[in-house]
């Protein structure tokens, strides 16, 4: 990474978890300006989407991260884990990128490409917004239904999504 980009890049990490201290030590060694924000109330996440250029969510397991939908609705290009069910929204290279979190070199290349190309960020961000703006909520309802059923509950009939449009 060119030193000028390393010095100008800022990373905002939202959330807490057991790896935070390890990530803080890595951040110190990287020379990149990383801000650990800790827990942010969901109602305030939009403030961070508004100042972001790229959204990265590299979960190892998640049924459906609403933050991915929110980031896309904020016209951000996204880099999403292939293990997140939100990956169903991603058309790699068109509205974001779907990656395996363990593929660090690939993630680094994508991040560099996005960091160096405002035009690509703009193009992918517009496509991301279009994707979620036209998304049928029935897919989300189906995922929630699956989660509820996995927890042992039963649902007799899926709710109608007609009133939600």
N, C-alpha and C positions, 0 to 999 in steps of 0.2 A: 504494500500500500504506500503510495507516495506520501512523504512526510507532510506536505501541505494539506492533503486530504485528511490524514490522521489528526492533524491539529484542528482542522475546521469541523470535523465530524463530531456530533453530539448524539449520544444514545440515552434514551429515557427508558428505564426498566420499571414497569409498573407491577406491583405484587410482591408478596413475600413467600418464602418457602425455605425448605431445609438446605438448599444450595446457595443461599444468598451470600454467606460469608466467603465461600469458595469463589463465587462470581466476582465479588468485590476484590479479592486478591488478584484474580486474572485481569480485571479491569485496570488495576494499578500498574500492572506490568505492560499492558498493551499500549499505553500512551494515548488512548482514545478517551475523550471526556465523557465518562459514563455517570449518569445521575440515577441513583437508586431511590425511587419515589415511595416504595413500600405500598401498602394498601391504599387504593383510591376508591372512594365510593362510586358505585356504578353510575349514579346520576351525574358525576363529574368527569367521567371518561371523555366525553365529547370535547372538553377543553384540550386534552392531549391529542386527540385525533386532529383537531384544528391546527395544531402547530407542527404536526408530523409530516414527513416527506414519504416515509415507508412504514408499513406495519409488518412486524414479524411475530409469528406465533408458532413456536416449535414444540408443541406438546407431544408427549409420548403416548398419551391416551386421553381422549376427550370425546364424549358422545356428540356434542355439537356446541362449539364455542360461539356464543352470540357476539363476542367481541370481534370475530372475523366479519360477520354480517355488518356490524356497526362501522368497522374500519372501511369496508367496501362502500357502505352508504355515505361515508365521509370522503369518497373519491380518492382513497389511498390505494396504491399498488400494494398487494399483500404477498408475503412469503409464508406459506402455511404448511404445517406438517401433514404428511400423507396419512398419519394416524388420527387426524382430526376429521370427524364426519363432515365438517364444513368444506372439506376438500372437494365435495360434490359440486360446489359452486365454481371451482377454479378450472380454468382452461389455461394450462401453463403457457406462458409467453403472450397470452392475449389479455387476461385481466388480473394476472398475478402469477405466482409460481407455487407448485406443490412439490415439496422436497421431503426426503428422509432426514430427520434431525441429526443422524449420525454422519451424514455426508457433508462434513464441514467445508471441504474445498468447493463443492458445488454452491453451497450457501454463500460462502465468501465471494465467489465469482458473481453470483446474482446481485448481492448487495453492492459490490463495486460497480457493476454495470448500471444499476439504478442510481447510485450516488453520483456517477459521472454523466448521467443523461437526464436532464430535466424533461426533455421531450418524451422519453420513454416512460418516465414516471407519470407525466400528464396523460399519455395515451392509455396506459394500463389503469390509471385512476378513473378515467372516464368510462372505460369498459367495465371496471369493477362496479361503479355506481349503476351503470345500465343493467348489469347482471342482477343485483339485488333489487333494483327498482321494478324489474319485471318478474321477479321470483314469485312463484305461486306458493302461498303459505301452506298449502296442503302437504308439501314435503316436510316442512318443519313440524307440522301436526303429527305426521307419521312417525318422525323420530321421537317426539315426546311420547307418543303412544307406545313405541317399542320400549322406551326406558321404563315407563309405568308398568308395562307387562313384565319386564325383567325383574322388577321389584316385587312381583307376586300379585299385583292387582290385575283385574281384568276390565276390559272396556268392551261393552256390548256392540257399539257401532261408533265409527269415527265421527267426530262432529263435522257438521257442514261448515265449509269455509266461505260459502257464498256471502254471508254477512260481514266477513272480514275484509273484503276487497274494496 
